[in-house]
């Protein structure tokens, strides 16, 4: 039997995060599936979208790339 929806506690170790960190990212991005009692659950599609969102969120902006650290 394959599990379709998983909790942040189940997904976080796969992504190298703590469950609280993953929950914070989910709340900020809104990428999740809400099931009964409004619990946060993640489908594989949600996980892939969330990883992309975190990468884009943490990417340096063009202004940050132009700063010379030795200036």
N, C-alpha and C positions, 0 to 999 in steps of 0.2 A: 504494500500500500504506500503510495507516495502522498506526502503532505503538500497541499496546495498553498496554504497560508501558514507562515511561521511568525513567532514572536520576535521582538528585537533581541531578547536574550538568546535565542537560538541562532540568529543571523550575525550578531556582533562579533563573535570569535572568528568567523570566516573572513570578516572585513578588517580584523585587527583593531577593533574598537571595543570600548567598554559599553555595556548596554545603556548606561545613562547618556553617554556621548551620542550614541545612535538615536536614542529617543529625542535628544535635543535637535539633532539634524532633521529628524522627521517632522518635528513641530515647526521648525523654521521654514522648511521647504514645502510642507503640506503633502509630501509624496508618501502615501500609505493607503491602506484599505482599512476602513473602520467596520468592525463587525459588531456582534452583540455587545451590549453594555458599553459601546463606544470604545472598545479596546483597539489598540494599534496592532495591526497585523500586516505582514509584508509578503507579497507575491514575488516571484522571481523577477517579473518585469519591474516591480517597484524597487527592488534591490539594485537593478542595473541603472534605472533612472536616478536613484539616490546617489550612487557612486559617481555618475556623470555630474550631478549637481554639486557634490562636494569638491570634485576636481576643478570645476569652473569657479566655484566660490573661493577656493584657496589659490587660484592662479594669480600671478602678479598682474597688475594693471599696466598699461603702457607707460604711465607716469613713474611707476615703481621700477620699471625696467631701465629707464633713462637715468636714474640716480647713480652717481659715481660714488661707491663706498669709500674711495680713497681721497675724495675731494675735501 
